[in-house]
Amino acid sequence: MRKSLIKNAGLFDGLNYQGNKDILLDGPRIEDIFESNTQIFDEKNLEVIDATGKTLMPGLIDSHTHVDTEKHLADALKFGITTMAEMANHNIDTLFSLKKITGLPELWVSCYPATAEQKMSFTKESIIENAPDARRYVDHVISMGADFIKIIIEDSKPHPLTGLVPKVFTLEELKALTDTAHAHGKKTVAHVTTTASYALGVEAGIDILTHVPLVEPLGKDTLDEMKKKGTVDIPTLIMMEGVAEKIKKQAPQAPVQFEHAHNSVKAMHLAGIPILAGTDANDQPASPFQLQHGSSLLRELHWLKEAGMSHEEVLSSATAAPAKYFGIPDKGFIRAGNIADLLLLNGNPLINLNALTQIDAIWVRGIHINK
């Protein structure tokens, strides 16, 4: 693969705008970054891209997806997504086949989730009976190749639509899951949709919580504990909006309001709790709501902006922040030595987030993909 030179790009590195830069790529990685027009290059031996008037930023990361087909990856790539955190899957062989495909978004995978009872038709191997079984589960999915551990945490209140009361994890079981994952150097991510399950996840030391309650907003005590423990959140507002609308159509009197979810994200942001952009994109028939891969992330970013996040914070929530909190240091941030997952835009998303739709070019591990 020939070296590439991206000249005179306005650079957003994943955290801050750095002005105009020349970026040299060597294969799958960024070789070096220079102030524009300060270096003389032998351009005849380079692929040269004139990025004058354009913005270069890290490729986007969707921190909550469900990927079943190569088309899902291709659809995401069209919108500048170069990495996807795959939160649970029924077909593990297919999942790892997709993970090997080059030139499409990279998958961070969890295999199937840990559950207190059989959920969403996942294998019975996902069911945790006790604390030793929790350790067995973590060891098993890591041996399969899991990049992080996904857990479904319920609480004992009846479901607002079905009235069913789920079986719940004990605190001992959740701590066994988190402690074993951490012993392997892996992060834990928990599905939580109620204030009680949030509180339990925080108490158990879960690293990242995903979704946000619809029945009531998160309370100050939970927010304070999240801040104290360094808990990270993936609210998936676009999913919560769809679920709330669906429940209201089926049961107009159900006590769910999307405003509770949005207000909780506003409160998390004000409290300084790290927020990652994730969609829960899926086309699974059993899903409570289906979302298109790719386009749904742009809608999620707009919701985060409406929750009070600055443009820099919104962009970081889909670039540098997920790379940091999932523990992938060579992703999500443009610096020498990092993976060359890049997005070149014919506009500036720091001024208008809609510039994210104005894609000129994408690089996936240094592979240049023209739009």
CORRAHU-V790219 format. One record per residue. N is the residue number from 1. PHI is phi in degrees with one decimal (none if undefined). PSI is psi in whole degrees, 0 to 359 (none if undefined). Layout:
# CORRAHU-V790219
N|PHI|PSI ; N|PHI|PSI
This chain:
# CORRAHU-V790219
1|none|126 ; 2|-67.3|149 ; 3|-66.8|152 ; 4|-123.0|147 ; 5|-125.3|117 ; 6|-98.4|113 ; 7|-100.8|135 ; 8|60.3|42 ; 9|-89.6|138 ; 10|-71.6|117 ; 11|-102.7|118 ; 12|-101.2|115 ; 13|-84.8|357 ; 14|117.4|342 ; 15|-127.6|316 ; 16|-140.9|159 ; 17|-82.2|130 ; 18|-112.2|8 ; 19|81.5|192 ; 20|-80.1|131 ; 21|-137.5|157 ; 22|-104.9|129 ; 23|-120.5|123 ; 24|-101.6|126 ; 25|-108.9|139 ; 26|-128.6|103 ; 27|63.4|229 ; 28|-81.8|0 ; 29|-126.4|161 ; 30|-81.7|120 ; 31|-80.3|313 ; 32|-163.5|164 ; 33|-131.7|133 ; 34|-129.6|154 ; 35|-60.6|140 ; 36|-57.9|138 ; 37|63.4|27 ; 38|-109.3|353 ; 39|-125.3|148 ; 40|-102.8|123 ; 41|-112.6|148 ; 42|-82.8|85 ; 43|-69.9|342 ; 44|-67.2|341 ; 45|-102.4|12 ; 46|-124.7|152 ; 47|-82.7|117 ; 48|-107.5|129 ; 49|-119.0|117 ; 50|-80.9|113 ; 51|-108.7|23 ; 52|-57.6|131 ; 53|78.6|5 ; 54|-115.6|166 ; 55|-113.1|129 ; 56|-106.1|132 ; 57|-144.0|168 ; 58|-63.2|151 ; 59|-58.8|149 ; 60|-75.6|151 ; 61|-120.2|123 ; 62|-96.2|113 ; 63|-84.0|3 ; 64|-153.2|105 ; 65|-141.4|169 ; 66|-133.3|113 ; 67|-113.6|124 ; 68|-119.0|342 ; 69|-140.7|162 ; 70|-62.2|329 ; 71|-60.9|323 ; 72|-58.9|317 ; 73|-64.8|315 ; 74|-63.8|320 ; 75|-62.5|319 ; 76|-65.4|319 ; 77|-61.6|326 ; 78|-57.5|336 ; 79|-105.7|18 ; 80|85.3|11 ; 81|-85.3|123 ; 82|-114.2|353 ; 83|-145.6|141 ; 84|-136.4|129 ; 85|-87.2|114 ; 86|-92.5|114 ; 87|-89.1|345 ; 88|178.7|143 ; 89|-147.9|145 ; 90|-87.7|335 ; 91|-116.6|91 ; 92|-68.7|323 ; 93|-61.8|315 ; 94|-62.6|319 ; 95|-57.5|313 ; 96|-74.5|336 ; 97|-66.7|317 ; 98|-64.2|325 ; 99|-63.4|336 ; 100|-87.5|349 ; 101|-71.0|131 ; 102|-92.4|155 ; 103|80.2|6 ; 104|-129.3|167 ; 105|-54.2|142 ; 106|-75.9|143 ; 107|-104.3|129 ; 108|-98.0|126 ; 109|-121.4|154 ; 110|-117.6|358 ; 111|66.0|240 ; 112|-114.6|156 ; 113|-85.5|157 ; 114|-79.1|131 ; 115|-135.1|155 ; 116|-83.5|341 ; 117|-150.9|164 ; 118|-62.9|128 ; 119|-130.0|140 ; 120|53.5|31 ; 121|65.3|21 ; 122|-72.7|158 ; 123|-55.1|150 ; 124|-64.6|342 ; 125|-65.6|346 ; 126|-80.6|346 ; 127|-79.0|129 ; 128|-101.9|123 ; 129|-93.8|330 ; 130|-164.7|181 ; 131|-63.8|315 ; 132|-59.5|323 ; 133|-65.5|326 ; 134|-62.1|318 ; 135|-66.7|321 ; 136|-59.7|315 ; 137|-59.7|311 ; 138|-61.6|313 ; 139|-57.5|320 ; 140|-67.9|309 ; 141|-69.3|330 ; 142|-68.4|323 ; 143|-65.2|333 ; 144|-75.3|338 ; 145|118.0|17 ; 146|-63.4|137 ; 147|-87.5|338 ; 148|-155.7|171 ; 149|-109.8|124 ; 150|-101.4|136 ; 151|-132.5|138 ; 152|-104.3|114 ; 153|-107.9|121 ; 154|-107.0|174 ; 155|-125.2|176 ; 156|-85.9|4 ; 157|-77.5|147 ; 158|-61.8|146 ; 159|-62.0|137 ; 160|-64.4|341 ; 161|-105.0|313 ; 162|-90.4|337 ; 163|78.7|359 ; 164|-72.8|144 ; 165|-104.9|114 ; 166|-78.8|157 ; 167|-74.0|143 ; 168|-121.8|154 ; 169|-69.9|147 ; 170|-82.4|160 ; 171|-61.5|323 ; 172|-61.1|317 ; 173|-66.0|318 ; 174|-65.1|320 ; 175|-66.6|325 ; 176|-63.2|319 ; 177|-62.9|311 ; 178|-69.2|316 ; 179|-64.0|320 ; 180|-68.4|319 ; 181|-60.1|314 ; 182|-65.7|326 ; 183|-63.0|332 ; 184|-88.7|0 ; 185|76.2|25 ; 186|-110.4|148 ; 187|-83.8|156 ; 188|-112.4|140 ; 189|-127.8|129 ; 190|-121.2|133 ; 191|-73.9|118 ; 192|-139.9|131 ; 193|-128.8|5 ; 194|-132.5|163 ; 195|-65.3|325 ; 196|-67.6|318 ; 197|-69.1|326 ; 198|-58.3|309 ; 199|-59.9|320 ; 200|-67.1|319 ; 201|-62.9|319 ; 202|-64.8|315 ; 203|-61.3|325 ; 204|-77.9|351 ; 205|84.4|24 ; 206|-60.3|139 ; 207|-74.1|315 ; 208|-133.4|128 ; 209|-104.9|141 ; 210|-129.9|143 ; 211|84.9|179 ; 212|-156.0|144 ; 213|-64.3|147 ; 214|-105.7|340 ; 215|-83.1|327 ; 216|-156.7|154 ; 217|-75.2|160 ; 218|-66.4|142 ; 219|-87.1|165 ; 220|-61.2|322 ; 221|-60.6|317 ; 222|-66.0|316 ; 223|-61.6|319 ; 224|-63.5|319 ; 225|-68.3|322 ; 226|-61.1|316 ; 227|-63.8|316 ; 228|-62.8|320 ; 229|-91.3|356 ; 230|75.3|27 ; 231|-68.7|139 ; 232|-106.8|153 ; 233|-130.0|139 ; 234|-118.0|94 ; 235|-72.3|336 ; 236|48.0|55 ; 237|-60.0|324 ; 238|-64.9|325 ; 239|-71.0|316 ; 240|-63.9|325 ; 241|-62.0|314 ; 242|-66.1|319 ; 243|-64.6|316 ; 244|-60.6|316 ; 245|-63.3|319 ; 246|-66.2|315 ; 247|-62.8|318 ; 248|-64.1|326 ; 249|-68.2|323 ; 250|-80.8|326 ; 251|-144.6|85 ; 252|-54.8|334 ; 253|-89.1|359 ; 254|-60.8|138 ; 255|-81.2|57 ; 256|-121.0|141 ; 257|-143.9|127 ; 258|-60.8|330 ; 259|-58.0|327 ; 260|-60.6|316 ; 261|-64.2|312 ; 262|-63.9|319 ; 263|-65.3|326 ; 264|-64.9|321 ; 265|-67.0|320 ; 266|-57.7|316 ; 267|-67.3|320 ; 268|-61.8|318 ; 269|-63.2|315 ; 270|-63.6|329 ; 271|-80.2|353 ; 272|81.0|22 ; 273|-81.6|128 ; 274|-62.2|134 ; 275|-121.0|130 ; 276|-110.6|146 ; 277|-85.4|122 ; 278|-149.3|154 ; 279|-114.2|330 ; 280|69.1|29 ; 281|-56.1|135 ; 282|-168.3|162 ; 283|-131.0|35 ; 284|-80.5|129 ; 285|-56.5|327 ; 286|-83.9|357 ; 287|-68.3|145 ; 288|-65.0|339 ; 289|-162.9|135 ; 290|-98.9|141 ; 291|-134.6|142 ; 292|-70.9|134 ; 293|-67.9|137 ; 294|97.6|284 ; 295|-62.7|330 ; 296|-65.8|332 ; 297|-66.7|321 ; 298|-63.2|322 ; 299|-67.7|322 ; 300|-61.9|319 ; 301|-62.9|322 ; 302|-65.2|322 ; 303|-63.4|320 ; 304|-64.7|322 ; 305|-61.4|317 ; 306|-66.0|340 ; 307|-84.0|2 ; 308|107.4|0 ; 309|-76.9|142 ; 310|-71.3|166 ; 311|-59.2|319 ; 312|-61.5|316 ; 313|-65.7|320 ; 314|-61.9|312 ; 315|-64.8|321 ; 316|-65.1|328 ; 317|-64.7|344 ; 318|-117.9|16 ; 319|-141.3|269 ; 320|-66.3|322 ; 321|-65.0|310 ; 322|-62.9|324 ; 323|-61.2|319 ; 324|-65.9|310 ; 325|-82.8|341 ; 326|-87.2|354 ; 327|77.9|40 ; 328|-117.8|83 ; 329|-68.2|342 ; 330|-100.2|19 ; 331|-121.6|162 ; 332|75.6|358 ; 333|-143.5|132 ; 334|-89.9|107 ; 335|-155.4|161 ; 336|-57.8|133 ; 337|96.8|342 ; 338|-79.3|163 ; 339|-61.2|137 ; 340|-86.4|68 ; 341|-98.1|107 ; 342|-135.9|156 ; 343|-134.5|120 ; 344|-106.6|124 ; 345|-116.7|144 ; 346|-88.3|53 ; 347|172.8|182 ; 348|-124.8|107 ; 349|-69.8|347 ; 350|-72.1|340 ; 351|-97.6|317 ; 352|-145.0|117 ; 353|-60.9|339 ; 354|-65.2|345 ; 355|-61.1|340 ; 356|-64.0|342 ; 357|-86.8|351 ; 358|-98.2|64 ; 359|-82.3|127 ; 360|-94.7|318 ; 361|-158.5|158 ; 362|-133.1|143 ; 363|-120.0|129 ; 364|-116.4|110 ; 365|48.6|45 ; 366|81.9|352 ; 367|-80.3|118 ; 368|-82.4|121 ; 369|-116.4|112 ; 370|-77.9|142 ; 371|-87.4|none
